[in-house]
Protein backbone atom coordinates (compact mmCIF):
# COMPACT_ATOMS: atom_id res chain seq x y z
CA UNK A 1 0.00 0.00 0.00
CA UNK A 2 1.11 3.48 -0.67
CA UNK A 3 1.78 6.08 1.99
CA UNK A 4 -1.21 8.13 0.82
CA UNK A 5 -3.68 5.25 1.35
CA UNK A 6 -2.23 4.54 4.80
CA UNK A 7 -2.52 8.23 5.78
CA UNK A 8 -6.17 8.29 4.63
CA UNK A 9 -6.94 5.15 6.68
CA UNK A 10 -5.24 6.70 9.75
CA UNK A 11 -7.35 9.85 9.47
CA UNK A 12 -10.55 7.82 8.94
CA UNK A 13 -9.80 5.75 12.06
CA UNK A 14 -9.02 8.88 14.05
CA UNK A 15 -12.27 10.50 12.86
CA UNK A 16 -14.32 7.45 13.90
CA UNK A 17 -12.61 7.44 17.29
CA UNK A 18 -13.51 11.12 17.82
CA UNK A 19 -17.14 10.43 16.79
CA UNK A 20 -17.32 7.57 19.29
CA UNK A 21 -16.04 9.75 22.16
CA UNK A 22 -18.38 12.58 21.17
CA UNK A 23 -21.36 10.17 21.31
CA UNK A 24 -20.33 8.86 24.73
CA UNK A 25 -19.93 12.39 26.10
CA UNK A 26 -23.31 13.41 24.65
CA UNK A 27 -25.04 10.43 26.29
CA UNK A 28 -23.46 11.18 29.68
CA UNK A 29 -24.24 14.88 29.43
CA UNK A 30 -27.91 14.26 28.54
CA UNK A 31 -28.31 11.97 31.57
CA UNK A 32 -26.63 14.41 33.95
CA UNK A 33 -28.27 17.54 32.57
CA UNK A 34 -31.92 16.60 33.13
CA UNK A 35 -33.17 13.65 35.16
CA UNK A 36 -35.75 11.33 33.65
CA UNK A 37 -39.35 11.72 34.75
CA UNK A 38 -40.46 8.71 36.74
CA UNK A 39 -44.09 7.71 36.71
CA UNK A 40 -46.13 5.54 39.00
CA UNK A 41 -49.66 4.74 38.10
CA UNK A 42 -52.23 3.15 40.32
CA UNK A 43 -55.27 1.32 39.08
CA UNK A 44 -58.39 3.45 39.48
CA UNK A 45 -60.83 2.30 42.13
CA UNK A 46 -63.78 2.65 39.78
CA UNK A 47 -63.28 1.48 36.25
CA UNK A 48 -65.89 3.62 34.57
CA UNK A 49 -65.57 4.65 30.93
CA UNK A 50 -63.77 7.96 30.44
CA UNK A 51 -66.92 9.63 29.08
CA UNK A 52 -68.83 8.77 32.28
CA UNK A 53 -66.03 10.07 34.51
CA UNK A 54 -65.87 13.37 32.63
CA UNK A 55 -69.62 13.89 32.88
CA UNK A 56 -69.55 13.85 36.68
CA UNK A 57 -68.99 17.12 38.50
CA UNK A 58 -65.51 17.29 40.07
CA UNK A 59 -65.60 16.82 43.83
CA UNK A 60 -62.88 18.59 45.80
CA UNK A 61 -61.53 15.92 48.12
CA UNK A 62 -58.49 15.58 50.27
CA UNK A 63 -56.53 12.45 49.64
CA UNK A 64 -56.53 10.33 52.77
CA UNK A 65 -53.83 7.88 53.64
CA UNK A 66 -54.97 4.38 54.50
CA UNK A 67 -54.93 3.57 58.19
CA UNK A 68 -52.03 1.71 59.77
CA UNK A 69 -52.76 -1.83 60.81
CA UNK A 70 -53.85 -2.45 64.38
CA UNK A 71 -53.43 -5.46 66.61
CA UNK A 72 -50.33 -6.79 64.83
CA UNK A 73 -51.98 -6.75 61.39
CA UNK A 74 -50.81 -5.01 58.24
CA UNK A 75 -53.16 -2.20 57.20
CA UNK A 76 -51.22 -0.54 54.40
CA UNK A 77 -48.13 -0.61 52.23
CA UNK A 78 -45.89 2.47 52.12
CA UNK A 79 -43.21 3.08 49.48
CA UNK A 80 -39.88 4.11 51.04
CA UNK A 81 -37.60 4.14 47.98
CA UNK A 82 -36.98 5.60 45.43
CA UNK A 83 -37.25 9.17 46.55
CA UNK A 84 -39.73 10.22 43.84
CA UNK A 85 -42.32 7.72 45.11
CA UNK A 86 -41.57 7.99 48.84
CA UNK A 87 -44.69 8.20 50.97
CA UNK A 88 -47.16 6.68 48.51
CA UNK A 89 -49.55 4.41 50.42
CA UNK A 90 -51.78 1.56 49.35
CA UNK A 91 -54.48 0.02 51.57
CA UNK A 92 -54.36 -3.72 52.24
CA UNK A 93 -57.73 -4.54 50.75
CA UNK A 94 -58.29 -7.49 48.46
CA UNK A 95 -55.48 -8.57 46.20
CA UNK A 96 -52.62 -6.21 45.33
CA UNK A 97 -50.46 -6.82 42.27
CA UNK A 98 -47.24 -5.01 41.40
CA UNK A 99 -45.55 -4.81 38.03
CA UNK A 100 -45.02 -2.81 34.86
CA UNK A 101 -48.39 -3.83 33.38
CA UNK A 102 -50.95 -1.04 33.57
CA UNK A 103 -53.55 -3.49 34.93
CA UNK A 104 -51.53 -3.95 38.14
CA UNK A 105 -52.69 -2.26 41.34
CA UNK A 106 -49.22 -0.70 41.72
CA UNK A 107 -47.72 0.07 38.32
CA UNK A 108 -44.02 0.90 38.11
CA UNK A 109 -43.17 1.71 34.51
CA UNK A 110 -39.71 3.23 34.91
CA UNK A 111 -37.85 0.34 36.57
CA UNK A 112 -36.52 -2.26 34.13
CA UNK A 113 -35.86 -4.72 36.99
CA UNK A 114 -39.62 -5.04 37.57
CA UNK A 115 -41.43 -7.73 35.56
CA UNK A 116 -44.75 -7.15 33.82
CA UNK A 117 -46.53 -9.02 36.64
CA UNK A 118 -43.95 -9.22 39.41
CA UNK A 119 -45.69 -10.06 42.69
CA UNK A 120 -49.02 -10.26 44.41
CA UNK A 121 -50.15 -9.76 47.98
CA UNK A 122 -53.39 -11.43 49.00
CA UNK A 123 -55.35 -12.26 52.13
CA UNK A 124 -54.63 -15.69 53.62
CA UNK A 125 -56.74 -16.44 56.68
CA UNK A 126 -56.73 -12.80 57.76
CA UNK A 127 -53.00 -12.26 57.18
CA UNK A 128 -51.42 -10.76 54.06
CA UNK A 129 -49.38 -13.25 52.04
CA UNK A 130 -46.60 -12.17 49.65
CA UNK A 131 -46.01 -14.25 46.52
CA UNK A 132 -43.43 -13.77 43.77
CA UNK A 133 -45.05 -14.53 40.41
CA UNK A 134 -41.96 -15.96 38.71
CA UNK A 135 -40.24 -12.63 38.18
CA UNK A 136 -36.88 -12.57 36.44
CA UNK A 137 -34.99 -10.55 39.07
CA UNK A 138 -36.84 -11.80 42.13
CA UNK A 139 -38.60 -10.25 45.11
CA UNK A 140 -36.83 -9.71 48.42
CA UNK A 141 -38.56 -9.93 51.82
CA UNK A 142 -36.46 -8.38 54.61
CA UNK A 143 -33.35 -8.84 52.45
CA UNK A 144 -33.98 -12.52 51.62
CA UNK A 145 -35.12 -13.71 48.20
CA UNK A 146 -38.72 -14.92 48.22
CA UNK A 147 -39.14 -18.51 47.11
CA UNK A 148 -42.79 -19.46 47.18
CA UNK A 149 -44.87 -17.42 49.63
CA UNK A 150 -44.20 -15.42 52.80
CA UNK A 151 -46.49 -13.98 55.46
CA UNK A 152 -46.25 -10.22 55.89
CA UNK A 153 -46.01 -8.64 59.34
CA UNK A 154 -45.90 -4.94 60.30
CA UNK A 155 -42.41 -3.55 59.70
CA UNK A 156 -41.51 -6.07 56.98
CA UNK A 157 -39.80 -4.64 53.92
CA UNK A 158 -40.30 -5.79 50.34
CA UNK A 159 -37.81 -4.90 47.61
CA UNK A 160 -38.62 -5.12 43.92
CA UNK A 161 -35.93 -3.66 41.68
CA UNK A 162 -35.10 -0.25 43.15
CA UNK A 163 -38.46 0.04 44.93
CA UNK A 164 -38.62 -0.65 48.69
CA UNK A 165 -42.05 -1.05 50.31
CA UNK A 166 -42.79 -1.31 54.03
CA UNK A 167 -45.80 -3.11 55.48
CA UNK A 168 -47.45 -1.04 58.25
C-alpha positions as CSV (number, residue, x, y, z in Angstrom):
1,X,0.0,0.0,0.0
2,X,1.1,3.5,-0.7
3,X,1.8,6.1,2.0
4,X,-1.2,8.1,0.8
5,X,-3.7,5.3,1.4
6,X,-2.2,4.5,4.8
7,X,-2.5,8.2,5.8
8,X,-6.2,8.3,4.6
9,X,-6.9,5.2,6.7
10,X,-5.2,6.7,9.7
11,X,-7.3,9.9,9.5
12,X,-10.5,7.8,8.9
13,X,-9.8,5.7,12.1
14,X,-9.0,8.9,14.1
15,X,-12.3,10.5,12.9
16,X,-14.3,7.4,13.9
17,X,-12.6,7.4,17.3
18,X,-13.5,11.1,17.8
19,X,-17.1,10.4,16.8
20,X,-17.3,7.6,19.3
21,X,-16.0,9.7,22.2
22,X,-18.4,12.6,21.2
23,X,-21.4,10.2,21.3
24,X,-20.3,8.9,24.7
25,X,-19.9,12.4,26.1
26,X,-23.3,13.4,24.6
27,X,-25.0,10.4,26.3
28,X,-23.5,11.2,29.7
29,X,-24.2,14.9,29.4
30,X,-27.9,14.3,28.5
31,X,-28.3,12.0,31.6
32,X,-26.6,14.4,33.9
33,X,-28.3,17.5,32.6
34,X,-31.9,16.6,33.1
35,X,-33.2,13.6,35.2
36,X,-35.7,11.3,33.7
37,X,-39.3,11.7,34.7
38,X,-40.5,8.7,36.7
39,X,-44.1,7.7,36.7
40,X,-46.1,5.5,39.0
41,X,-49.7,4.7,38.1
42,X,-52.2,3.2,40.3
43,X,-55.3,1.3,39.1
44,X,-58.4,3.5,39.5
45,X,-60.8,2.3,42.1
46,X,-63.8,2.6,39.8
47,X,-63.3,1.5,36.2
48,X,-65.9,3.6,34.6
49,X,-65.6,4.6,30.9
50,X,-63.8,8.0,30.4
51,X,-66.9,9.6,29.1
52,X,-68.8,8.8,32.3
53,X,-66.0,10.1,34.5
54,X,-65.9,13.4,32.6
55,X,-69.6,13.9,32.9
56,X,-69.5,13.9,36.7
57,X,-69.0,17.1,38.5
58,X,-65.5,17.3,40.1
59,X,-65.6,16.8,43.8
60,X,-62.9,18.6,45.8
61,X,-61.5,15.9,48.1
62,X,-58.5,15.6,50.3
63,X,-56.5,12.5,49.6
64,X,-56.5,10.3,52.8
65,X,-53.8,7.9,53.6
66,X,-55.0,4.4,54.5
67,X,-54.9,3.6,58.2
68,X,-52.0,1.7,59.8
69,X,-52.8,-1.8,60.8
70,X,-53.8,-2.4,64.4
71,X,-53.4,-5.5,66.6
72,X,-50.3,-6.8,64.8
73,X,-52.0,-6.7,61.4
74,X,-50.8,-5.0,58.2
75,X,-53.2,-2.2,57.2
76,X,-51.2,-0.5,54.4
77,X,-48.1,-0.6,52.2
78,X,-45.9,2.5,52.1
79,X,-43.2,3.1,49.5
80,X,-39.9,4.1,51.0
81,X,-37.6,4.1,48.0
82,X,-37.0,5.6,45.4
83,X,-37.3,9.2,46.6
84,X,-39.7,10.2,43.8
85,X,-42.3,7.7,45.1
86,X,-41.6,8.0,48.8
87,X,-44.7,8.2,51.0
88,X,-47.2,6.7,48.5
89,X,-49.5,4.4,50.4
90,X,-51.8,1.6,49.3
91,X,-54.5,0.0,51.6
92,X,-54.4,-3.7,52.2
93,X,-57.7,-4.5,50.8
94,X,-58.3,-7.5,48.5
95,X,-55.5,-8.6,46.2
96,X,-52.6,-6.2,45.3
97,X,-50.5,-6.8,42.3
98,X,-47.2,-5.0,41.4
99,X,-45.5,-4.8,38.0
100,X,-45.0,-2.8,34.9
101,X,-48.4,-3.8,33.4
102,X,-51.0,-1.0,33.6
103,X,-53.5,-3.5,34.9
104,X,-51.5,-4.0,38.1
105,X,-52.7,-2.3,41.3
106,X,-49.2,-0.7,41.7
107,X,-47.7,0.1,38.3
108,X,-44.0,0.9,38.1
109,X,-43.2,1.7,34.5
110,X,-39.7,3.2,34.9
111,X,-37.9,0.3,36.6
112,X,-36.5,-2.3,34.1
113,X,-35.9,-4.7,37.0
114,X,-39.6,-5.0,37.6
115,X,-41.4,-7.7,35.6
116,X,-44.8,-7.2,33.8
117,X,-46.5,-9.0,36.6
118,X,-43.9,-9.2,39.4
119,X,-45.7,-10.1,42.7
120,X,-49.0,-10.3,44.4
121,X,-50.1,-9.8,48.0
122,X,-53.4,-11.4,49.0
123,X,-55.3,-12.3,52.1
124,X,-54.6,-15.7,53.6
125,X,-56.7,-16.4,56.7
126,X,-56.7,-12.8,57.8
127,X,-53.0,-12.3,57.2
128,X,-51.4,-10.8,54.1
129,X,-49.4,-13.3,52.0
130,X,-46.6,-12.2,49.7
131,X,-46.0,-14.3,46.5
132,X,-43.4,-13.8,43.8
133,X,-45.0,-14.5,40.4
134,X,-42.0,-16.0,38.7
135,X,-40.2,-12.6,38.2
136,X,-36.9,-12.6,36.4
137,X,-35.0,-10.6,39.1
138,X,-36.8,-11.8,42.1
139,X,-38.6,-10.3,45.1
140,X,-36.8,-9.7,48.4
141,X,-38.6,-9.9,51.8
142,X,-36.5,-8.4,54.6
143,X,-33.3,-8.8,52.5
144,X,-34.0,-12.5,51.6
145,X,-35.1,-13.7,48.2
146,X,-38.7,-14.9,48.2
147,X,-39.1,-18.5,47.1
148,X,-42.8,-19.5,47.2
149,X,-44.9,-17.4,49.6
150,X,-44.2,-15.4,52.8
151,X,-46.5,-14.0,55.5
152,X,-46.2,-10.2,55.9
153,X,-46.0,-8.6,59.3
154,X,-45.9,-4.9,60.3
155,X,-42.4,-3.6,59.7
156,X,-41.5,-6.1,57.0
157,X,-39.8,-4.6,53.9
158,X,-40.3,-5.8,50.3
159,X,-37.8,-4.9,47.6
160,X,-38.6,-5.1,43.9
161,X,-35.9,-3.7,41.7
162,X,-35.1,-0.3,43.2
163,X,-38.5,0.0,44.9
164,X,-38.6,-0.6,48.7
165,X,-42.0,-1.1,50.3
166,X,-42.8,-1.3,54.0
167,X,-45.8,-3.1,55.5
168,X,-47.4,-1.0,58.2
